[in-house]
Amino acid sequence: MAINLISSIIVFIVSMGINFLLTPFILKSLGNEAYGFVGLSNAIVSYASIITVAINSVSGRFVAYEWHKNNIPKSNIYYSSVLVVNVFFCIVVVVCSGLFLLNINKILDVPPHLENDVFLTFVFYFINFCVGLFNGVITVCAFVKNKLYLISIRNAISSAILAICIVLLFYFFKPMIFYIAISALIASLFVFFSTIFISSRITPELKFSLFAFDFKSIKELFSSGIYNSFNALNRILITGMDLFICNIFLNANMTGILAVSKAAPIILESFVAQISFIFSPKFVELYSKGEIKSLIIQSKLSMRITAFILIAPVAVFVAFGQEFYTLWLPFKNQSEISLIYELSLVVLLPILLISFVFSLFNLDSATNQLRRPAIANTILGFGTILAQIAILKFTNYGIYGIVVTAAIFYSLRICFFDLINASLNLNQPISTFYPAFFRLVCVFMTILLMVFGLKFYINISITSWIDFVLHSILFAIFGYVFCLFLLFNQKERQSIMGLIKSKLRQNK
């Protein structure tokens, strides 16, 4: 698990660096209006995942479960059946996307000079989505072997390909939005072919066969994963509909501002999902063996490990965020910088809270208990959308109303449902994970206050990237040291330090 975790962190750093360099480059080239459609098109295309998640989200769990029971033929049945069904999903996506594209100007507020560009952007993103369907299924090879670091390496190379393609297209041709979608498609094709290669090497026993398709297996997967479709719908309603609502009720310019303010928090959320997923294979293994006490211990440890990785950088970002955006987007005026910073902090709050419990979501699939979170999350998601629309129609809060409403509903779900649901999955008291969660919140508040206190006590003035990087590193190290003592006992600290020392020796 250690190598999976370390590789995930490395990929995050690579991806963050690429996004750090590309976002201002793209934003400056395209402007607020056009940049807003980059995030909006991604969000709308993700709506298609609602119909595919029911099968794909649980395929890894079922294949791995049979694999660990040495039932390879059954694993192949699930594997082959899912690949066949995804062909059908692609056909459905093509039909639905065609209807959407034919009526795009009636659905969205698209400025006349961007109509063709936005149209092509959606076309390439829909194609990319279909390719991604197969990428997710084939990736199960690394899941069953618990070699997720291979996927991390693949993702790092994919991110580099994405960045290179974007830079080349923007450099040699007139800047257009759809260049980003084309680049994403090229990166996805690399992922597709490289994953097939990885699968053939580490799990040659997993083989696709059209004759292995089994409708009963698909029904079994669907009955289990249908609730994940509702969860996907909920995530879209809470985190993916805000750009759409902003475009419809405000304007394209505000949509661009909101997209920029969400850039850093979204990177953090994707990283949280990535490192939380590395605990999933172990959760499935422990549950399949009936080792519930060990599973609870592993679950709480996963919460602390994730928090340890994130607390210090998030605290530094909160403290130095205004300076970061000033340096990162020098072509923006100070009022826009302040707006982007304030919005990003609101978006960041629930993402920080969800990072403390994200690994617990793996218990839903490990225990195959998906119905309860699906129902609760769907109700909460629709409640969020209705509240946002009401805020925009009956108040003057504007863009603040969108992000604050989403943050409140998202945080309520975490505090009053997700923690309880994780306990119920394991037939444990509902308070099982609350002490660990509140401990993590208290540790973050402590580190945040210490970072802010030091910043104002020393009276730091940041005017260049060198100043920002040096102070951020020093403050992050300070935060990590305190987190190490606040989150882990002596034995755990020794294990962590031993792991770090061994890795440093390997690099010498």
Disulfide bonds with the S-S distance in Angstrom:
none
